[in-house]
Every structure is written in structure tokens, then in C-alpha cells.
């Protein structure tokens, strides 16, 4: 199997980076002799880098390496590029710091990417939320065709060496995950059975902020890289399915449509990174 590098950008993730790394450390990788994990702490004013470094010896105990890079500027794109520059693995797994992977996920992803043709892969996303508003939103969001039938890659996406040649450095854009996904056709995107947890924003206001930023990010890619849009496999929900969701879960449907509508009407307000924590 090709060598594998996990690139993990993190900005002020002191409370989450430990669980994220512990889950990677617990991965059941029987076919991997050497795994490289690169944490890129960017613009941190907390102990993100320090907490990450406490796991260095644990990774070494498995014959793996954990490297921590610190950047003064807070920029996910700069962090991704720094991680790529430090990467030794041909296969790249890009992982958000708030994600907790299941034990078999990374090995399954690496397995489907161990081919000579360009491939993109991710796992089965399990959205998590604490408050009732966000739980209601997630109840509808997980049913939309893009989330239920495609390979969205929210929080975790990976490419093999031929796939990584599709672009040079990450461009200065909002939606890095959408950019990478659209560099591959639907048949080149592989979803594996293993899953991971991915927390969504908490509260109506934060859901709007994040949704608005996501929408603006997609629009930006359409303007900057119009040729990539041919690879989009999003399909609208049918009227029958929409009505069914509204009848089965009227509260969740009201929250979801309210967030989507307000996001659309206030796109001009989108600025900065919004994660709702």
C-alpha cells in the first residue's frame, strides 16, 4: 500500500485536538507500517500545539510519526499547504480537528485509494449536535440527496497520488472541501462503509452563519473554477420527498428551510470563518 499522510489543520482546537488524535491513534491499520500525521496549528492563541505534542510518543509507539507545525497566521488554506509541503505519503487524508474517526475508517479509505487511477474517498458522516435546534436541522440535512446519496467529504476527504496531481497548492478560497471534491467526477469519488462523527454548528444564528459561508464558498468556486462545475452531482429534492420530510418532521423542516432561506437572503454578510463553537 502507498505511504499515507494525515494532514490536520487546527486553529484554537485545544479542547478537541486530543480526541481527534486519539481516534487516529486507535485506528485499526493492519496494512500500514508507517503513518505520518501532520498537525498544522495556525493562528492559535491556546494550547492546541502543546496538546497535540503530548501524543507524540504514543504515535511513536505504533511506529508512526506525529509532527506539529505552528503558523502565526490563522488560515486553513495556508495550513493545508504547509501540511502538503511536509507530507511524505503519496496518499493524503485531510482531517478536520473536530472530527472523530471510527477505528476502521482510515484503513478503508487508504485501501480504496491504493489504485493507479485518480481517486477521492471519504466515509459515512454522522452529524452530531447538542441543542434541539441543531438536532432538528441535522435530522433534515442528513436526508437531502447530497448528504444521503453522494460522497460529501464533510470534515474528512482523501486523495491518492494521481488524484493529488489534479491541482498544485490549495487556492485561496473559502470551501476547500468542495474544491477538492469537484476536482473528481462522481465515479471517481468513493464512499467507504466506516464512519466518523462531525459536529455541526450550535444554535439557529450559528447555523445561518455557517450555511451562508458554505453557500458563498460554492458560489466562489463557480466563478473562479467554472470548469469544475461539470463534476457536481447535487440533485434537487423531489416535491414528493420534500413533502414527506415536512409531514414526518415539521419542526426540523421549519428549522432547515428557515436557515436556508435566511442564508440566501443575507449572503452579502458572509465574512470570516464560521464554525459555531
BANU-834328 format. One record per residue (C-alpha): residue in one letter; residue number from 1; x, y, z. Coordinates in Angstrom, 1 decimal, decimal comma, always signed. Layout:
N
+--------+-----+--------+--------+--------+
| residu | num |      u |      v |      w |
+--------+-----+--------+--------+--------+
|      A | NUM |      X |      Y |      Z |
...
+--------+-----+--------+--------+--------+
This chain:
277
+--------+-----+--------+--------+--------+
| residu | num |      u |      v |      w |
+--------+-----+--------+--------+--------+
|      X |   1 |   +0,0 |   +0,0 |   +0,0 |
|      X |   2 |   +1,1 |   +3,5 |   -0,8 |
|      X |   3 |   +2,5 |   +5,6 |   +2,2 |
|      X |   4 |   -0,2 |   +7,6 |   +3,9 |
|      X |   5 |   -0,1 |  +11,1 |   +5,4 |
|      X |   6 |   -2,9 |  +12,6 |   +7,5 |
|      X |   7 |   -2,9 |  +16,4 |   +7,3 |
|      X |   8 |   -4,8 |  +18,0 |  +10,2 |
|      X |   9 |   -5,2 |  +21,8 |  +10,2 |
|      X |  10 |   -6,2 |  +23,2 |  +13,6 |
|      X |  11 |   -6,9 |  +26,7 |  +14,9 |
|      X |  12 |   -7,7 |  +27,1 |  +18,6 |
|      X |  13 |   -8,8 |  +23,5 |  +18,9 |
|      X |  14 |   -7,3 |  +22,8 |  +22,4 |
|      X |  15 |  -10,5 |  +21,1 |  +23,6 |
|      X |  16 |  -10,9 |  +18,9 |  +20,5 |
|      X |  17 |   -7,5 |  +18,0 |  +19,1 |
|      X |  18 |   -6,8 |  +15,4 |  +21,7 |
|      X |  19 |   -9,9 |  +13,3 |  +21,0 |
|      X |  20 |   -9,2 |  +13,7 |  +17,2 |
|      X |  21 |   -5,7 |  +12,4 |  +17,5 |
|      X |  22 |   -6,6 |   +9,6 |  +20,0 |
|      X |  23 |   -9,1 |   +8,3 |  +17,4 |
|      X |  24 |   -6,5 |   +8,3 |  +14,7 |
|      X |  25 |   -4,1 |   +6,6 |  +17,1 |
|      X |  26 |   -6,8 |   +3,9 |  +17,7 |
|      X |  27 |   -7,2 |   +3,2 |  +14,0 |
|      X |  28 |   -7,0 |   -0,5 |  +13,0 |
|      X |  29 |   -4,4 |   -0,2 |  +10,3 |
|      X |  30 |   -3,0 |   -3,7 |   +9,8 |
|      X |  31 |   -1,6 |   -3,0 |   +6,4 |
|      X |  32 |   +0,2 |   +0,2 |   +7,3 |
|      X |  33 |   +3,8 |   +0,0 |   +8,6 |
|      X |  34 |   +4,4 |   +3,7 |   +8,7 |
|      X |  35 |   +1,8 |   +6,5 |   +9,1 |
|      X |  36 |   +2,7 |  +10,2 |   +9,1 |
|      X |  37 |   +0,3 |  +12,7 |  +10,9 |
|      X |  38 |   +1,0 |  +16,4 |  +10,4 |
|      X |  39 |   -0,9 |  +18,8 |  +12,7 |
|      X |  40 |   -0,7 |  +22,4 |  +11,5 |
|      X |  41 |   -1,7 |  +24,7 |  +14,3 |
|      X |  42 |   -2,5 |  +28,0 |  +12,6 |
|      X |  43 |   -3,2 |  +31,3 |  +14,4 |
|      X |  44 |   -3,6 |  +29,6 |  +17,7 |
|      X |  45 |   -3,9 |  +31,6 |  +21,0 |
|      X |  46 |   -4,5 |  +28,5 |  +23,1 |
|      X |  47 |   -2,7 |  +25,2 |  +23,8 |
|      X |  48 |   -3,6 |  +23,4 |  +20,5 |
|      X |  49 |   +0,0 |  +22,7 |  +19,5 |
|      X |  50 |   +1,0 |  +21,7 |  +23,1 |
|      X |  51 |   -1,9 |  +19,3 |  +23,5 |
|      X |  52 |   -1,1 |  +17,7 |  +20,1 |
|      X |  53 |   +2,6 |  +17,2 |  +21,0 |
|      X |  54 |   +1,6 |  +15,2 |  +24,1 |
|      X |  55 |   +0,6 |  +12,4 |  +21,8 |
|      X |  56 |   +4,0 |  +12,2 |  +20,0 |
|      X |  57 |   +5,3 |   +9,3 |  +22,0 |
|      X |  58 |   +2,0 |   +7,4 |  +21,6 |
|      X |  59 |   +2,3 |   +7,6 |  +17,9 |
|      X |  60 |   +5,9 |   +6,6 |  +18,0 |
|      X |  61 |   +4,9 |   +3,5 |  +20,0 |
|      X |  62 |   +3,0 |   +2,3 |  +17,0 |
|      X |  63 |   +5,8 |   +3,1 |  +14,6 |
|      X |  64 |   +4,0 |   +6,1 |  +13,3 |
|      X |  65 |   +5,1 |   +9,8 |  +13,4 |
|      X |  66 |   +3,3 |  +12,9 |  +14,7 |
|      X |  67 |   +4,7 |  +16,2 |  +13,6 |
|      X |  68 |   +3,3 |  +19,6 |  +14,8 |
|      X |  69 |   +3,8 |  +22,7 |  +12,7 |
|      X |  70 |   +2,9 |  +26,2 |  +14,0 |
|      X |  71 |   +1,9 |  +29,1 |  +11,8 |
|      X |  72 |   +1,4 |  +32,5 |  +13,2 |
|      X |  73 |   -1,4 |  +33,4 |  +10,8 |
|      X |  74 |   -4,8 |  +31,8 |  +11,1 |
|      X |  75 |   -5,6 |  +30,3 |   +7,7 |
|      X |  76 |   -6,9 |  +26,9 |   +6,9 |
|      X |  77 |   -5,6 |  +27,2 |   +3,3 |
|      X |  78 |   -2,1 |  +28,1 |   +4,5 |
|      X |  79 |   -2,3 |  +25,2 |   +6,9 |
|      X |  80 |   -3,3 |  +22,7 |   +4,2 |
|      X |  81 |   -0,4 |  +23,9 |   +2,0 |
|      X |  82 |   +2,0 |  +23,7 |   +4,9 |
|      X |  83 |   +0,8 |  +20,1 |   +5,6 |
|      X |  84 |   +1,2 |  +19,2 |   +2,0 |
|      X |  85 |   +4,7 |  +20,6 |   +1,9 |
|      X |  86 |   +5,7 |  +18,4 |   +4,9 |
|      X |  87 |   +3,9 |  +15,3 |   +3,7 |
|      X |  88 |   +5,9 |  +12,2 |   +2,8 |
|      X |  89 |   +2,9 |  +10,0 |   +2,0 |
|      X |  90 |   +1,6 |   +9,6 |   -1,5 |
|      X |  91 |   -1,9 |   +9,2 |   -0,2 |
|      X |  92 |   -3,2 |  +12,3 |   +1,6 |
|      X |  93 |   -6,1 |  +12,2 |   +4,1 |
|      X |  94 |   -7,3 |  +15,7 |   +5,1 |
|      X |  95 |   -8,9 |  +15,7 |   +8,5 |
|      X |  96 |  -10,6 |  +18,5 |  +10,5 |
|      X |  97 |   -9,7 |  +18,8 |  +14,2 |
|      X |  98 |  -13,3 |  +18,4 |  +15,4 |
|      X |  99 |  -13,8 |  +15,0 |  +13,7 |
|      X | 100 |  -13,6 |  +11,7 |  +15,5 |
|      X | 101 |  -12,9 |   +8,8 |  +13,1 |
|      X | 102 |  -14,0 |   +5,2 |  +13,7 |
|      X | 103 |  -11,3 |   +2,6 |  +14,0 |
|      X | 104 |  -11,6 |   +1,1 |  +10,5 |
|      X | 105 |  -12,2 |   +4,4 |   +8,6 |
|      X | 106 |   -8,7 |   +5,5 |   +7,6 |
|      X | 107 |   -7,6 |   +2,0 |   +6,6 |
|      X | 108 |  -10,7 |   +1,6 |   +4,4 |
|      X | 109 |  -10,1 |   +5,0 |   +2,8 |
|      X | 110 |   -6,4 |   +4,1 |   +2,2 |
|      X | 111 |   -7,5 |   +0,7 |   +0,7 |
|      X | 112 |   -9,8 |   +2,2 |   -1,9 |
|      X | 113 |   -7,2 |   +4,8 |   -2,8 |
|      X | 114 |   -4,5 |   +2,2 |   -3,4 |
|      X | 115 |   -5,1 |   +2,2 |   -7,2 |
|      X | 116 |   -3,3 |   +3,7 |  -10,2 |
|      X | 117 |   -6,2 |   +5,9 |  -11,3 |
|      X | 118 |   -7,1 |   +9,2 |   -9,6 |
|      X | 119 |   -9,5 |   +8,7 |   -6,7 |
|      X | 120 |  -11,2 |  +10,6 |   -4,0 |
|      X | 121 |  -12,6 |   +9,0 |   -0,9 |
|      X | 122 |  -14,4 |   +9,7 |   +2,4 |
|      X | 123 |  -16,5 |   +7,8 |   +4,9 |
|      X | 124 |  -20,1 |   +7,8 |   +6,3 |
|      X | 125 |  -20,7 |  +11,1 |   +8,1 |
|      X | 126 |  -22,6 |  +11,1 |  +11,4 |
|      X | 127 |  -23,7 |  +14,6 |  +12,2 |
|      X | 128 |  -23,8 |  +15,4 |  +15,9 |
|      X | 129 |  -25,4 |  +18,3 |  +17,7 |
|      X | 130 |  -26,3 |  +19,2 |  +21,3 |
|      X | 131 |  -29,1 |  +21,7 |  +21,2 |
|      X | 132 |  -32,6 |  +20,9 |  +19,9 |
|      X | 133 |  -32,4 |  +23,4 |  +17,1 |
|      X | 134 |  -29,2 |  +21,9 |  +15,6 |
|      X | 135 |  -30,5 |  +18,4 |  +16,2 |
|      X | 136 |  -33,7 |  +19,3 |  +14,3 |
|      X | 137 |  -31,6 |  +20,8 |  +11,5 |
|      X | 138 |  -29,4 |  +17,7 |  +11,3 |
|      X | 139 |  -32,5 |  +15,5 |  +11,1 |
|      X | 140 |  -33,4 |  +17,0 |   +7,8 |
|      X | 141 |  -30,0 |  +17,8 |   +6,4 |
|      X | 142 |  -28,9 |  +14,1 |   +6,6 |
|      X | 143 |  -31,8 |  +13,2 |   +4,3 |
|      X | 144 |  -31,1 |  +15,6 |   +1,5 |
|      X | 145 |  -29,8 |  +13,7 |   -1,6 |
|      X | 146 |  -26,3 |  +15,2 |   -1,5 |
|      X | 147 |  -25,7 |  +14,0 |   +2,1 |
|      X | 148 |  -27,6 |  +10,7 |   +1,8 |
|      X | 149 |  -26,6 |   +9,6 |   -1,7 |
|      X | 150 |  -23,3 |  +11,3 |   -2,6 |
|      X | 151 |  -19,8 |  +11,4 |   -1,0 |
|      X | 152 |  -19,8 |  +14,9 |   +0,6 |
|      X | 153 |  -16,5 |  +14,6 |   +2,5 |
|      X | 154 |  -17,5 |  +16,9 |   +5,3 |
|      X | 155 |  -14,6 |  +17,0 |   +7,7 |
|      X | 156 |  -12,7 |  +14,1 |   +6,1 |
|      X | 157 |  -11,6 |  +13,7 |   +2,5 |
|      X | 158 |   -8,7 |  +11,9 |   +0,9 |
|      X | 159 |   -7,0 |  +11,5 |   -2,4 |
|      X | 160 |   -4,3 |   +9,2 |   -3,8 |
|      X | 161 |   -1,2 |  +10,4 |   -5,6 |
|      X | 162 |   -2,6 |  +10,6 |   -9,1 |
|      X | 163 |   -5,6 |  +12,4 |   -7,7 |
|      X | 164 |   -3,4 |  +14,9 |   -5,8 |
|      X | 165 |   -1,8 |  +15,9 |   -9,1 |
|      X | 166 |   -5,1 |  +17,5 |  -10,2 |
|      X | 167 |   -4,1 |  +20,7 |   -8,5 |
|      X | 168 |   -1,0 |  +22,4 |   -7,2 |
|      X | 169 |   -1,3 |  +24,4 |   -4,0 |
|      X | 170 |   -4,7 |  +24,9 |   -2,4 |
|      X | 171 |   -6,0 |  +28,2 |   -3,9 |
|      X | 172 |   -7,2 |  +31,0 |   -1,6 |
|      X | 173 |  -10,8 |  +30,0 |   -1,4 |
|      X | 174 |  -13,4 |  +29,5 |   +1,3 |
|      X | 175 |  -14,6 |  +26,0 |   +0,5 |
|      X | 176 |  -11,5 |  +23,7 |   +0,3 |
|      X | 177 |  -13,6 |  +20,5 |   +0,6 |
|      X | 178 |  -15,9 |  +21,5 |   -2,3 |
|      X | 179 |  -12,9 |  +22,5 |   -4,4 |
|      X | 180 |  -11,2 |  +19,1 |   -3,9 |
|      X | 181 |  -14,5 |  +17,1 |   -4,4 |
|      X | 182 |  -15,2 |  +18,8 |   -7,7 |
|      X | 183 |  -11,8 |  +18,0 |   -9,0 |
|      X | 184 |  -13,1 |  +14,5 |   -9,3 |
|      X | 185 |  -16,0 |  +13,1 |  -11,3 |
|      X | 186 |  -18,8 |  +11,3 |   -9,4 |
|      X | 187 |  -17,5 |   +7,9 |  -10,5 |
|      X | 188 |  -14,0 |   +8,8 |   -9,1 |
|      X | 189 |  -15,4 |   +9,6 |   -5,7 |
|      X | 190 |  -15,6 |   +6,5 |   -3,4 |
|      X | 191 |  -17,6 |   +6,3 |   -0,2 |
|      X | 192 |  -16,5 |   +3,6 |   +2,3 |
|      X | 193 |  -18,7 |   +1,9 |   +4,9 |
|      X | 194 |  -16,9 |   +3,1 |   +8,0 |
|      X | 195 |  -18,0 |   +6,3 |   +9,6 |
|      X | 196 |  -16,9 |   +9,3 |  +11,6 |
|      X | 197 |  -18,6 |  +11,9 |  +13,8 |
|      X | 198 |  -18,8 |  +15,5 |  +12,6 |
|      X | 199 |  -20,3 |  +18,3 |  +14,8 |
|      X | 200 |  -22,5 |  +20,9 |  +13,2 |
|      X | 201 |  -22,9 |  +24,5 |  +14,4 |
|      X | 202 |  -25,0 |  +25,1 |  +17,5 |
|      X | 203 |  -28,0 |  +27,4 |  +17,5 |
|      X | 204 |  -30,0 |  +29,0 |  +14,8 |
|      X | 205 |  -27,8 |  +32,0 |  +14,4 |
|      X | 206 |  -24,6 |  +30,0 |  +14,0 |
|      X | 207 |  -26,3 |  +27,5 |  +11,6 |
|      X | 208 |  -27,2 |  +30,5 |   +9,4 |
|      X | 209 |  -23,6 |  +31,9 |   +9,6 |
|      X | 210 |  -22,1 |  +28,5 |   +8,6 |
|      X | 211 |  -24,7 |  +27,8 |   +5,9 |
|      X | 212 |  -24,2 |  +31,3 |   +4,5 |
|      X | 213 |  -20,5 |  +30,8 |   +4,3 |
|      X | 214 |  -20,8 |  +27,4 |   +2,7 |
|      X | 215 |  -23,1 |  +28,8 |   +0,1 |
|      X | 216 |  -20,8 |  +31,7 |   -0,6 |
|      X | 217 |  -17,9 |  +29,3 |   -0,9 |
|      X | 218 |  -19,7 |  +27,2 |   -3,5 |
|      X | 219 |  -20,6 |  +30,4 |   -5,5 |
|      X | 220 |  -16,9 |  +31,4 |   -5,3 |
|      X | 221 |  -15,8 |  +28,1 |   -6,9 |
|      X | 222 |  -18,3 |  +28,5 |   -9,6 |
|      X | 223 |  -16,8 |  +31,9 |  -10,5 |
|      X | 224 |  -13,1 |  +31,0 |  -10,1 |
|      X | 225 |  -13,2 |  +27,4 |  -11,4 |
|      X | 226 |  -16,3 |  +27,1 |  -13,7 |
|      X | 227 |  -14,9 |  +24,0 |  -15,4 |
|      X | 228 |  -15,2 |  +22,1 |  -12,1 |
|      X | 229 |  -19,0 |  +22,5 |  -12,0 |
|      X | 230 |  -19,4 |  +19,7 |  -14,6 |
|      X | 231 |  -18,4 |  +17,3 |  -11,8 |
|      X | 232 |  -21,1 |  +18,4 |   -9,4 |
|      X | 233 |  -23,6 |  +15,6 |   -8,7 |
|      X | 234 |  -26,0 |  +17,5 |   -6,4 |
|      X | 235 |  -29,6 |  +16,9 |   -7,4 |
|      X | 236 |  -32,7 |  +18,8 |   -6,1 |
|      X | 237 |  -35,1 |  +17,0 |   -3,8 |
|      X | 238 |  -38,3 |  +15,9 |   -5,5 |
|      X | 239 |  -41,5 |  +17,6 |   -4,4 |
|      X | 240 |  -42,8 |  +14,2 |   -3,1 |
|      X | 241 |  -39,7 |  +13,7 |   -0,9 |
|      X | 242 |  -39,8 |  +17,3 |   +0,3 |
|      X | 243 |  -43,5 |  +17,0 |   +1,3 |
|      X | 244 |  -42,8 |  +13,7 |   +3,0 |
|      X | 245 |  -40,0 |  +15,2 |   +5,1 |
|      X | 246 |  -42,2 |  +18,2 |   +6,1 |
|      X | 247 |  -45,0 |  +15,9 |   +7,2 |
|      X | 248 |  -42,8 |  +13,5 |   +9,1 |
|      X | 249 |  -40,7 |  +16,2 |  +10,8 |
|      X | 250 |  -42,4 |  +19,6 |  +10,6 |
|      X | 251 |  -40,2 |  +21,2 |  +13,3 |
|      X | 252 |  -37,0 |  +20,0 |  +11,7 |
|      X | 253 |  -38,2 |  +21,0 |   +8,3 |
|      X | 254 |  -39,1 |  +24,5 |   +9,5 |
|      X | 255 |  -35,7 |  +25,0 |  +11,1 |
|      X | 256 |  -33,9 |  +23,7 |   +8,0 |
|      X | 257 |  -35,8 |  +25,8 |   +5,5 |
|      X | 258 |  -35,6 |  +28,8 |   +7,8 |
|      X | 259 |  -31,8 |  +28,5 |   +7,9 |
|      X | 260 |  -31,6 |  +28,0 |   +4,1 |
|      X | 261 |  -33,8 |  +31,0 |   +3,4 |
|      X | 262 |  -32,1 |  +33,5 |   +5,7 |
|      X | 263 |  -28,7 |  +32,3 |   +4,5 |
|      X | 264 |  -29,8 |  +33,1 |   +0,9 |
|      X | 265 |  -31,2 |  +36,5 |   +1,8 |
|      X | 266 |  -28,1 |  +37,6 |   +3,7 |
|      X | 267 |  -25,2 |  +36,2 |   +1,7 |
|      X | 268 |  -23,7 |  +39,6 |   +1,4 |
|      X | 269 |  -22,9 |  +39,4 |   +5,2 |
|      X | 270 |  -20,7 |  +36,4 |   +4,9 |
|      X | 271 |  -17,1 |  +37,1 |   +6,2 |
|      X | 272 |  -14,5 |  +35,2 |   +8,1 |
|      X | 273 |  -14,6 |  +31,6 |   +9,3 |
|      X | 274 |  -17,8 |  +30,5 |  +11,0 |
|      X | 275 |  -17,9 |  +27,2 |  +12,9 |
|      X | 276 |  -20,5 |  +27,9 |  +15,6 |
|      X | 277 |  -18,5 |  +26,9 |  +18,7 |
+--------+-----+--------+--------+--------+
